[in-house]
Amino acid sequence: MQRPALSLIIPVFNEEEIIAELDRRLKGLLHEMDETWEVVFVDDGSRDGTPMALQALAAAEPRYKVISFSRNFGHQAAITAGMDRAEGDAVVIMDADLQDPPEVVTEMIQKWRAGYDVVYGQRSVRHGESVFKRATAAVFY
């Protein structure tokens, strides 16, 4: 198997309910890309059926890789583990909860192809968050 151009790192914690939808949207996106790719799921010690769901996905798709932590080490540790495992020329990090649509990866890859070394996304619409959360996010981000 050739080295992937894109590594998508997805930290996951107790997301059993959303895994099938995430997989559907990822496949719709990634199978249309010109670049070779891999997805590195990092299960951060989930206590629901997330680990089994991820293993089932990886068994069906050889470009899916799964790292499983024995307990919850936190988001940053999951990202670091994913980056250590990633083989791609470009790395995209996105959370599994679909708060950020996977489809924006296409836009990020276009910027990378245009020569940018770093492409960073910022959420423009914050659904399901309190007024306080939106206000503090606006101040700090």
Phi and psi in radians as a Rosetta constraint file:
Dihedral C 1 N 2 CA 2 C 2 CIRCULARHARMONIC -1.338 0.35
Dihedral N 2 CA 2 C 2 N 3 CIRCULARHARMONIC 2.751 0.35
Dihedral C 2 N 3 CA 3 C 3 CIRCULARHARMONIC -1.100 0.35
Dihedral N 3 CA 3 C 3 N 4 CIRCULARHARMONIC 2.332 0.35
Dihedral C 3 N 4 CA 4 C 4 CIRCULARHARMONIC -1.294 0.35
Dihedral N 4 CA 4 C 4 N 5 CIRCULARHARMONIC 2.583 0.35
Dihedral C 4 N 5 CA 5 C 5 CIRCULARHARMONIC -1.375 0.35
Dihedral N 5 CA 5 C 5 N 6 CIRCULARHARMONIC -0.564 0.35
Dihedral C 5 N 6 CA 6 C 6 CIRCULARHARMONIC -2.164 0.35
Dihedral N 6 CA 6 C 6 N 7 CIRCULARHARMONIC 2.283 0.35
Dihedral C 6 N 7 CA 7 C 7 CIRCULARHARMONIC -2.001 0.35
Dihedral N 7 CA 7 C 7 N 8 CIRCULARHARMONIC 2.148 0.35
Dihedral C 7 N 8 CA 8 C 8 CIRCULARHARMONIC -1.819 0.35
Dihedral N 8 CA 8 C 8 N 9 CIRCULARHARMONIC 2.039 0.35
Dihedral C 8 N 9 CA 9 C 9 CIRCULARHARMONIC -1.791 0.35
Dihedral N 9 CA 9 C 9 N 10 CIRCULARHARMONIC 2.210 0.35
Dihedral C 9 N 10 CA 10 C 10 CIRCULARHARMONIC -2.241 0.35
Dihedral N 10 CA 10 C 10 N 11 CIRCULARHARMONIC 1.765 0.35
Dihedral C 10 N 11 CA 11 C 11 CIRCULARHARMONIC -1.194 0.35
Dihedral N 11 CA 11 C 11 N 12 CIRCULARHARMONIC 2.422 0.35
Dihedral C 11 N 12 CA 12 C 12 CIRCULARHARMONIC -2.342 0.35
Dihedral N 12 CA 12 C 12 N 13 CIRCULARHARMONIC 2.347 0.35
Dihedral C 12 N 13 CA 13 C 13 CIRCULARHARMONIC -2.520 0.35
Dihedral N 13 CA 13 C 13 N 14 CIRCULARHARMONIC 1.993 0.35
Dihedral C 13 N 14 CA 14 C 14 CIRCULARHARMONIC 0.881 0.35
Dihedral N 14 CA 14 C 14 N 15 CIRCULARHARMONIC 0.949 0.35
Dihedral C 14 N 15 CA 15 C 15 CIRCULARHARMONIC -2.021 0.35
Dihedral N 15 CA 15 C 15 N 16 CIRCULARHARMONIC 0.490 0.35
Dihedral C 15 N 16 CA 16 C 16 CIRCULARHARMONIC -0.878 0.35
Dihedral N 16 CA 16 C 16 N 17 CIRCULARHARMONIC -0.718 0.35
Dihedral C 16 N 17 CA 17 C 17 CIRCULARHARMONIC -1.168 0.35
Dihedral N 17 CA 17 C 17 N 18 CIRCULARHARMONIC -0.416 0.35
Dihedral C 17 N 18 CA 18 C 18 CIRCULARHARMONIC -1.864 0.35
Dihedral N 18 CA 18 C 18 N 19 CIRCULARHARMONIC -0.141 0.35
Dihedral C 18 N 19 CA 19 C 19 CIRCULARHARMONIC -1.019 0.35
Dihedral N 19 CA 19 C 19 N 20 CIRCULARHARMONIC -0.777 0.35
Dihedral C 19 N 20 CA 20 C 20 CIRCULARHARMONIC -1.099 0.35
Dihedral N 20 CA 20 C 20 N 21 CIRCULARHARMONIC -0.741 0.35
Dihedral C 20 N 21 CA 21 C 21 CIRCULARHARMONIC -1.163 0.35
Dihedral N 21 CA 21 C 21 N 22 CIRCULARHARMONIC -0.711 0.35
Dihedral C 21 N 22 CA 22 C 22 CIRCULARHARMONIC -1.037 0.35
Dihedral N 22 CA 22 C 22 N 23 CIRCULARHARMONIC -0.815 0.35
Dihedral C 22 N 23 CA 23 C 23 CIRCULARHARMONIC -1.042 0.35
Dihedral N 23 CA 23 C 23 N 24 CIRCULARHARMONIC -0.795 0.35
Dihedral C 23 N 24 CA 24 C 24 CIRCULARHARMONIC -1.042 0.35
Dihedral N 24 CA 24 C 24 N 25 CIRCULARHARMONIC -0.788 0.35
Dihedral C 24 N 25 CA 25 C 25 CIRCULARHARMONIC -1.249 0.35
Dihedral N 25 CA 25 C 25 N 26 CIRCULARHARMONIC -0.648 0.35
Dihedral C 25 N 26 CA 26 C 26 CIRCULARHARMONIC -1.096 0.35
Dihedral N 26 CA 26 C 26 N 27 CIRCULARHARMONIC -0.822 0.35
Dihedral C 26 N 27 CA 27 C 27 CIRCULARHARMONIC -1.094 0.35
Dihedral N 27 CA 27 C 27 N 28 CIRCULARHARMONIC -0.698 0.35
Dihedral C 27 N 28 CA 28 C 28 CIRCULARHARMONIC -1.055 0.35
Dihedral N 28 CA 28 C 28 N 29 CIRCULARHARMONIC -0.622 0.35
Dihedral C 28 N 29 CA 29 C 29 CIRCULARHARMONIC -1.384 0.35
Dihedral N 29 CA 29 C 29 N 30 CIRCULARHARMONIC -0.929 0.35
Dihedral C 29 N 30 CA 30 C 30 CIRCULARHARMONIC -1.260 0.35
Dihedral N 30 CA 30 C 30 N 31 CIRCULARHARMONIC -0.599 0.35
Dihedral C 30 N 31 CA 31 C 31 CIRCULARHARMONIC -1.235 0.35
Dihedral N 31 CA 31 C 31 N 32 CIRCULARHARMONIC -0.227 0.35
Dihedral C 31 N 32 CA 32 C 32 CIRCULARHARMONIC -1.696 0.35
Dihedral N 32 CA 32 C 32 N 33 CIRCULARHARMONIC -0.064 0.35
Dihedral C 32 N 33 CA 33 C 33 CIRCULARHARMONIC -1.407 0.35
Dihedral N 33 CA 33 C 33 N 34 CIRCULARHARMONIC 2.602 0.35
Dihedral C 33 N 34 CA 34 C 34 CIRCULARHARMONIC -1.338 0.35
Dihedral N 34 CA 34 C 34 N 35 CIRCULARHARMONIC -0.501 0.35
Dihedral C 34 N 35 CA 35 C 35 CIRCULARHARMONIC -1.322 0.35
Dihedral N 35 CA 35 C 35 N 36 CIRCULARHARMONIC 2.640 0.35
Dihedral C 35 N 36 CA 36 C 36 CIRCULARHARMONIC -1.305 0.35
Dihedral N 36 CA 36 C 36 N 37 CIRCULARHARMONIC 2.675 0.35
Dihedral C 36 N 37 CA 37 C 37 CIRCULARHARMONIC -2.621 0.35
Dihedral N 37 CA 37 C 37 N 38 CIRCULARHARMONIC 2.872 0.35
Dihedral C 37 N 38 CA 38 C 38 CIRCULARHARMONIC -2.523 0.35
Dihedral N 38 CA 38 C 38 N 39 CIRCULARHARMONIC 2.711 0.35
Dihedral C 38 N 39 CA 39 C 39 CIRCULARHARMONIC -2.114 0.35
Dihedral N 39 CA 39 C 39 N 40 CIRCULARHARMONIC 2.219 0.35
Dihedral C 39 N 40 CA 40 C 40 CIRCULARHARMONIC -1.942 0.35
Dihedral N 40 CA 40 C 40 N 41 CIRCULARHARMONIC 1.846 0.35
Dihedral C 40 N 41 CA 41 C 41 CIRCULARHARMONIC -1.507 0.35
Dihedral N 41 CA 41 C 41 N 42 CIRCULARHARMONIC 2.331 0.35
Dihedral C 41 N 42 CA 42 C 42 CIRCULARHARMONIC -2.080 0.35
Dihedral N 42 CA 42 C 42 N 43 CIRCULARHARMONIC 1.831 0.35
Dihedral C 42 N 43 CA 43 C 43 CIRCULARHARMONIC -1.412 0.35
Dihedral N 43 CA 43 C 43 N 44 CIRCULARHARMONIC 2.019 0.35
Dihedral C 43 N 44 CA 44 C 44 CIRCULARHARMONIC -1.586 0.35
Dihedral N 44 CA 44 C 44 N 45 CIRCULARHARMONIC 0.947 0.35
Dihedral C 44 N 45 CA 45 C 45 CIRCULARHARMONIC 1.321 0.35
Dihedral N 45 CA 45 C 45 N 46 CIRCULARHARMONIC 0.600 0.35
Dihedral C 45 N 46 CA 46 C 46 CIRCULARHARMONIC -0.986 0.35
Dihedral N 46 CA 46 C 46 N 47 CIRCULARHARMONIC 2.563 0.35
Dihedral C 46 N 47 CA 47 C 47 CIRCULARHARMONIC -1.931 0.35
Dihedral N 47 CA 47 C 47 N 48 CIRCULARHARMONIC 0.034 0.35
Dihedral C 47 N 48 CA 48 C 48 CIRCULARHARMONIC -1.777 0.35
Dihedral N 48 CA 48 C 48 N 49 CIRCULARHARMONIC -2.653 0.35
Dihedral C 48 N 49 CA 49 C 49 CIRCULARHARMONIC -1.518 0.35
Dihedral N 49 CA 49 C 49 N 50 CIRCULARHARMONIC 0.204 0.35
Dihedral C 49 N 50 CA 50 C 50 CIRCULARHARMONIC -0.984 0.35
Dihedral N 50 CA 50 C 50 N 51 CIRCULARHARMONIC -0.847 0.35
Dihedral C 50 N 51 CA 51 C 51 CIRCULARHARMONIC -1.005 0.35
Dihedral N 51 CA 51 C 51 N 52 CIRCULARHARMONIC -0.735 0.35
Dihedral C 51 N 52 CA 52 C 52 CIRCULARHARMONIC -1.182 0.35
Dihedral N 52 CA 52 C 52 N 53 CIRCULARHARMONIC -0.689 0.35
Dihedral C 52 N 53 CA 53 C 53 CIRCULARHARMONIC -1.103 0.35
Dihedral N 53 CA 53 C 53 N 54 CIRCULARHARMONIC -0.724 0.35
Dihedral C 53 N 54 CA 54 C 54 CIRCULARHARMONIC -1.165 0.35
Dihedral N 54 CA 54 C 54 N 55 CIRCULARHARMONIC -0.713 0.35
Dihedral C 54 N 55 CA 55 C 55 CIRCULARHARMONIC -1.101 0.35
Dihedral N 55 CA 55 C 55 N 56 CIRCULARHARMONIC -0.673 0.35
Dihedral C 55 N 56 CA 56 C 56 CIRCULARHARMONIC -1.116 0.35
Dihedral N 56 CA 56 C 56 N 57 CIRCULARHARMONIC -0.719 0.35
Dihedral C 56 N 57 CA 57 C 57 CIRCULARHARMONIC -1.101 0.35
Dihedral N 57 CA 57 C 57 N 58 CIRCULARHARMONIC -0.776 0.35
Dihedral C 57 N 58 CA 58 C 58 CIRCULARHARMONIC -1.151 0.35
Dihedral N 58 CA 58 C 58 N 59 CIRCULARHARMONIC -0.563 0.35
Dihedral C 58 N 59 CA 59 C 59 CIRCULARHARMONIC -1.166 0.35
Dihedral N 59 CA 59 C 59 N 60 CIRCULARHARMONIC -0.534 0.35
Dihedral C 59 N 60 CA 60 C 60 CIRCULARHARMONIC -1.571 0.35
Dihedral N 60 CA 60 C 60 N 61 CIRCULARHARMONIC -0.366 0.35
Dihedral C 60 N 61 CA 61 C 61 CIRCULARHARMONIC -2.296 0.35
Dihedral N 61 CA 61 C 61 N 62 CIRCULARHARMONIC 1.842 0.35
Dihedral C 61 N 62 CA 62 C 62 CIRCULARHARMONIC -1.116 0.35
Dihedral N 62 CA 62 C 62 N 63 CIRCULARHARMONIC -0.299 0.35
Dihedral C 62 N 63 CA 63 C 63 CIRCULARHARMONIC -1.509 0.35
Dihedral N 63 CA 63 C 63 N 64 CIRCULARHARMONIC -0.013 0.35
Dihedral C 63 N 64 CA 64 C 64 CIRCULARHARMONIC -1.621 0.35
Dihedral N 64 CA 64 C 64 N 65 CIRCULARHARMONIC 2.271 0.35
Dihedral C 64 N 65 CA 65 C 65 CIRCULARHARMONIC -2.124 0.35
Dihedral N 65 CA 65 C 65 N 66 CIRCULARHARMONIC 2.577 0.35
Dihedral C 65 N 66 CA 66 C 66 CIRCULARHARMONIC -2.228 0.35
Dihedral N 66 CA 66 C 66 N 67 CIRCULARHARMONIC 2.256 0.35
Dihedral C 66 N 67 CA 67 C 67 CIRCULARHARMONIC -1.951 0.35
Dihedral N 67 CA 67 C 67 N 68 CIRCULARHARMONIC 2.283 0.35
Dihedral C 67 N 68 CA 68 C 68 CIRCULARHARMONIC -2.105 0.35
Dihedral N 68 CA 68 C 68 N 69 CIRCULARHARMONIC 2.174 0.35
Dihedral C 68 N 69 CA 69 C 69 CIRCULARHARMONIC -1.509 0.35
Dihedral N 69 CA 69 C 69 N 70 CIRCULARHARMONIC 2.596 0.35
Dihedral C 69 N 70 CA 70 C 70 CIRCULARHARMONIC -1.279 0.35
Dihedral N 70 CA 70 C 70 N 71 CIRCULARHARMONIC -0.382 0.35
Dihedral C 70 N 71 CA 71 C 71 CIRCULARHARMONIC -2.659 0.35
Dihedral N 71 CA 71 C 71 N 72 CIRCULARHARMONIC 3.088 0.35
Dihedral C 71 N 72 CA 72 C 72 CIRCULARHARMONIC -1.376 0.35
Dihedral N 72 CA 72 C 72 N 73 CIRCULARHARMONIC 1.968 0.35
Dihedral C 72 N 73 CA 73 C 73 CIRCULARHARMONIC -1.763 0.35
Dihedral N 73 CA 73 C 73 N 74 CIRCULARHARMONIC -0.204 0.35
Dihedral C 73 N 74 CA 74 C 74 CIRCULARHARMONIC 1.872 0.35
Dihedral N 74 CA 74 C 74 N 75 CIRCULARHARMONIC 2.792 0.35
Dihedral C 74 N 75 CA 75 C 75 CIRCULARHARMONIC -1.006 0.35
Dihedral N 75 CA 75 C 75 N 76 CIRCULARHARMONIC -0.821 0.35
Dihedral C 75 N 76 CA 76 C 76 CIRCULARHARMONIC -1.132 0.35
Dihedral N 76 CA 76 C 76 N 77 CIRCULARHARMONIC -0.681 0.35
Dihedral C 76 N 77 CA 77 C 77 CIRCULARHARMONIC -1.115 0.35
Dihedral N 77 CA 77 C 77 N 78 CIRCULARHARMONIC -0.660 0.35
Dihedral C 77 N 78 CA 78 C 78 CIRCULARHARMONIC -1.142 0.35
Dihedral N 78 CA 78 C 78 N 79 CIRCULARHARMONIC -0.739 0.35
Dihedral C 78 N 79 CA 79 C 79 CIRCULARHARMONIC -1.099 0.35
Dihedral N 79 CA 79 C 79 N 80 CIRCULARHARMONIC -0.777 0.35
Dihedral C 79 N 80 CA 80 C 80 CIRCULARHARMONIC -1.066 0.35
Dihedral N 80 CA 80 C 80 N 81 CIRCULARHARMONIC -0.766 0.35
Dihedral C 80 N 81 CA 81 C 81 CIRCULARHARMONIC -1.090 0.35
Dihedral N 81 CA 81 C 81 N 82 CIRCULARHARMONIC -0.711 0.35
Dihedral C 81 N 82 CA 82 C 82 CIRCULARHARMONIC -1.123 0.35
Dihedral N 82 CA 82 C 82 N 83 CIRCULARHARMONIC -0.723 0.35
Dihedral C 82 N 83 CA 83 C 83 CIRCULARHARMONIC -1.155 0.35
Dihedral N 83 CA 83 C 83 N 84 CIRCULARHARMONIC -0.633 0.35
Dihedral C 83 N 84 CA 84 C 84 CIRCULARHARMONIC -1.096 0.35
Dihedral N 84 CA 84 C 84 N 85 CIRCULARHARMONIC -0.591 0.35
Dihedral C 84 N 85 CA 85 C 85 CIRCULARHARMONIC -1.521 0.35
Dihedral N 85 CA 85 C 85 N 86 CIRCULARHARMONIC -0.387 0.35
Dihedral C 85 N 86 CA 86 C 86 CIRCULARHARMONIC -1.105 0.35
Dihedral N 86 CA 86 C 86 N 87 CIRCULARHARMONIC 2.457 0.35
Dihedral C 86 N 87 CA 87 C 87 CIRCULARHARMONIC -2.004 0.35
Dihedral N 87 CA 87 C 87 N 88 CIRCULARHARMONIC -0.077 0.35
Dihedral C 87 N 88 CA 88 C 88 CIRCULARHARMONIC -1.301 0.35
Dihedral N 88 CA 88 C 88 N 89 CIRCULARHARMONIC 2.798 0.35
Dihedral C 88 N 89 CA 89 C 89 CIRCULARHARMONIC -1.260 0.35
Dihedral N 89 CA 89 C 89 N 90 CIRCULARHARMONIC -0.533 0.35
Dihedral C 89 N 90 CA 90 C 90 CIRCULARHARMONIC -2.157 0.35
Dihedral N 90 CA 90 C 90 N 91 CIRCULARHARMONIC 2.536 0.35
Dihedral C 90 N 91 CA 91 C 91 CIRCULARHARMONIC -2.165 0.35
Dihedral N 91 CA 91 C 91 N 92 CIRCULARHARMONIC 2.278 0.35
Dihedral C 91 N 92 CA 92 C 92 CIRCULARHARMONIC -2.071 0.35
Dihedral N 92 CA 92 C 92 N 93 CIRCULARHARMONIC 2.293 0.35
Dihedral C 92 N 93 CA 93 C 93 CIRCULARHARMONIC -1.934 0.35
Dihedral N 93 CA 93 C 93 N 94 CIRCULARHARMONIC 2.228 0.35
Dihedral C 93 N 94 CA 94 C 94 CIRCULARHARMONIC -2.541 0.35
Dihedral N 94 CA 94 C 94 N 95 CIRCULARHARMONIC 2.567 0.35
Dihedral C 94 N 95 CA 95 C 95 CIRCULARHARMONIC -1.372 0.35
Dihedral N 95 CA 95 C 95 N 96 CIRCULARHARMONIC 2.727 0.35
Dihedral C 95 N 96 CA 96 C 96 CIRCULARHARMONIC -1.396 0.35
Dihedral N 96 CA 96 C 96 N 97 CIRCULARHARMONIC -0.238 0.35
Dihedral C 96 N 97 CA 97 C 97 CIRCULARHARMONIC -1.356 0.35
Dihedral N 97 CA 97 C 97 N 98 CIRCULARHARMONIC 0.013 0.35
Dihedral C 97 N 98 CA 98 C 98 CIRCULARHARMONIC 1.102 0.35
Dihedral N 98 CA 98 C 98 N 99 CIRCULARHARMONIC 0.309 0.35
Dihedral C 98 N 99 CA 99 C 99 CIRCULARHARMONIC -1.127 0.35
Dihedral N 99 CA 99 C 99 N 100 CIRCULARHARMONIC -0.555 0.35
Dihedral C 99 N 100 CA 100 C 100 CIRCULARHARMONIC -1.910 0.35
Dihedral N 100 CA 100 C 100 N 101 CIRCULARHARMONIC 2.175 0.35
Dihedral C 100 N 101 CA 101 C 101 CIRCULARHARMONIC -1.185 0.35
Dihedral N 101 CA 101 C 101 N 102 CIRCULARHARMONIC 2.299 0.35
Dihedral C 101 N 102 CA 102 C 102 CIRCULARHARMONIC -1.007 0.35
Dihedral N 102 CA 102 C 102 N 103 CIRCULARHARMONIC -0.448 0.35
Dihedral C 102 N 103 CA 103 C 103 CIRCULARHARMONIC -1.087 0.35
Dihedral N 103 CA 103 C 103 N 104 CIRCULARHARMONIC -0.337 0.35
Dihedral C 103 N 104 CA 104 C 104 CIRCULARHARMONIC -1.231 0.35
Dihedral N 104 CA 104 C 104 N 105 CIRCULARHARMONIC -0.247 0.35
Dihedral C 104 N 105 CA 105 C 105 CIRCULARHARMONIC -1.017 0.35
Dihedral N 105 CA 105 C 105 N 106 CIRCULARHARMONIC -0.643 0.35
Dihedral C 105 N 106 CA 106 C 106 CIRCULARHARMONIC -1.021 0.35
Dihedral N 106 CA 106 C 106 N 107 CIRCULARHARMONIC -0.776 0.35
Dihedral C 106 N 107 CA 107 C 107 CIRCULARHARMONIC -1.126 0.35
Dihedral N 107 CA 107 C 107 N 108 CIRCULARHARMONIC -0.682 0.35
Dihedral C 107 N 108 CA 108 C 108 CIRCULARHARMONIC -1.139 0.35
Dihedral N 108 CA 108 C 108 N 109 CIRCULARHARMONIC -0.722 0.35
Dihedral C 108 N 109 CA 109 C 109 CIRCULARHARMONIC -1.139 0.35
Dihedral N 109 CA 109 C 109 N 110 CIRCULARHARMONIC -0.647 0.35
Dihedral C 109 N 110 CA 110 C 110 CIRCULARHARMONIC -1.063 0.35
Dihedral N 110 CA 110 C 110 N 111 CIRCULARHARMONIC -0.713 0.35
Dihedral C 110 N 111 CA 111 C 111 CIRCULARHARMONIC -1.137 0.35
Dihedral N 111 CA 111 C 111 N 112 CIRCULARHARMONIC -0.704 0.35
Dihedral C 111 N 112 CA 112 C 112 CIRCULARHARMONIC -1.090 0.35
Dihedral N 112 CA 112 C 112 N 113 CIRCULARHARMONIC -0.782 0.35
Dihedral C 112 N 113 CA 113 C 113 CIRCULARHARMONIC -1.058 0.35
Dihedral N 113 CA 113 C 113 N 114 CIRCULARHARMONIC -0.545 0.35
Dihedral C 113 N 114 CA 114 C 114 CIRCULARHARMONIC -1.321 0.35
Dihedral N 114 CA 114 C 114 N 115 CIRCULARHARMONIC -0.080 0.35
Dihedral C 114 N 115 CA 115 C 115 CIRCULARHARMONIC 1.953 0.35
Dihedral N 115 CA 115 C 115 N 116 CIRCULARHARMONIC -0.028 0.35
Dihedral C 115 N 116 CA 116 C 116 CIRCULARHARMONIC -1.220 0.35
Dihedral N 116 CA 116 C 116 N 117 CIRCULARHARMONIC 2.381 0.35
Dihedral C 116 N 117 CA 117 C 117 CIRCULARHARMONIC -1.426 0.35
Dihedral N 117 CA 117 C 117 N 118 CIRCULARHARMONIC -0.589 0.35
Dihedral C 117 N 118 CA 118 C 118 CIRCULARHARMONIC -2.253 0.35
Dihedral N 118 CA 118 C 118 N 119 CIRCULARHARMONIC 2.259 0.35
Dihedral C 118 N 119 CA 119 C 119 CIRCULARHARMONIC -2.176 0.35
Dihedral N 119 CA 119 C 119 N 120 CIRCULARHARMONIC 2.164 0.35
Dihedral C 119 N 120 CA 120 C 120 CIRCULARHARMONIC -2.192 0.35
Dihedral N 120 CA 120 C 120 N 121 CIRCULARHARMONIC 2.281 0.35
Dihedral C 120 N 121 CA 121 C 121 CIRCULARHARMONIC -1.768 0.35
Dihedral N 121 CA 121 C 121 N 122 CIRCULARHARMONIC 2.591 0.35
Dihedral C 121 N 122 CA 122 C 122 CIRCULARHARMONIC -2.284 0.35
Dihedral N 122 CA 122 C 122 N 123 CIRCULARHARMONIC 2.279 0.35
Dihedral C 122 N 123 CA 123 C 123 CIRCULARHARMONIC -1.076 0.35
Dihedral N 123 CA 123 C 123 N 124 CIRCULARHARMONIC 2.281 0.35
Dihedral C 123 N 124 CA 124 C 124 CIRCULARHARMONIC -1.708 0.35
Dihedral N 124 CA 124 C 124 N 125 CIRCULARHARMONIC -0.470 0.35
Dihedral C 124 N 125 CA 125 C 125 CIRCULARHARMONIC -2.190 0.35
Dihedral N 125 CA 125 C 125 N 126 CIRCULARHARMONIC 2.278 0.35
Dihedral C 125 N 126 CA 126 C 126 CIRCULARHARMONIC -1.980 0.35
Dihedral N 126 CA 126 C 126 N 127 CIRCULARHARMONIC 1.713 0.35
Dihedral C 126 N 127 CA 127 C 127 CIRCULARHARMONIC -1.510 0.35
Dihedral N 127 CA 127 C 127 N 128 CIRCULARHARMONIC 2.532 0.35
Dihedral C 127 N 128 CA 128 C 128 CIRCULARHARMONIC 1.246 0.35
Dihedral N 128 CA 128 C 128 N 129 CIRCULARHARMONIC 0.332 0.35
Dihedral C 128 N 129 CA 129 C 129 CIRCULARHARMONIC -1.991 0.35
Dihedral N 129 CA 129 C 129 N 130 CIRCULARHARMONIC 2.616 0.35
Dihedral C 129 N 130 CA 130 C 130 CIRCULARHARMONIC -1.175 0.35
Dihedral N 130 CA 130 C 130 N 131 CIRCULARHARMONIC 2.853 0.35
Dihedral C 130 N 131 CA 131 C 131 CIRCULARHARMONIC -1.034 0.35
Dihedral N 131 CA 131 C 131 N 132 CIRCULARHARMONIC -0.724 0.35
Dihedral C 131 N 132 CA 132 C 132 CIRCULARHARMONIC -1.054 0.35
Dihedral N 132 CA 132 C 132 N 133 CIRCULARHARMONIC -0.801 0.35
Dihedral C 132 N 133 CA 133 C 133 CIRCULARHARMONIC -1.094 0.35
Dihedral N 133 CA 133 C 133 N 134 CIRCULARHARMONIC -0.770 0.35
Dihedral C 133 N 134 CA 134 C 134 CIRCULARHARMONIC -1.118 0.35
Dihedral N 134 CA 134 C 134 N 135 CIRCULARHARMONIC -0.697 0.35
Dihedral C 134 N 135 CA 135 C 135 CIRCULARHARMONIC -1.156 0.35
Dihedral N 135 CA 135 C 135 N 136 CIRCULARHARMONIC -0.785 0.35
Dihedral C 135 N 136 CA 136 C 136 CIRCULARHARMONIC -1.180 0.35
Dihedral N 136 CA 136 C 136 N 137 CIRCULARHARMONIC -0.609 0.35
Dihedral C 136 N 137 CA 137 C 137 CIRCULARHARMONIC -1.125 0.35
Dihedral N 137 CA 137 C 137 N 138 CIRCULARHARMONIC -0.691 0.35
Dihedral C 137 N 138 CA 138 C 138 CIRCULARHARMONIC -1.122 0.35
Dihedral N 138 CA 138 C 138 N 139 CIRCULARHARMONIC -0.639 0.35
Dihedral C 138 N 139 CA 139 C 139 CIRCULARHARMONIC -1.267 0.35
Dihedral N 139 CA 139 C 139 N 140 CIRCULARHARMONIC -0.763 0.35
Dihedral C 139 N 140 CA 140 C 140 CIRCULARHARMONIC -1.592 0.35
Dihedral N 140 CA 140 C 140 N 141 CIRCULARHARMONIC -0.284 0.35
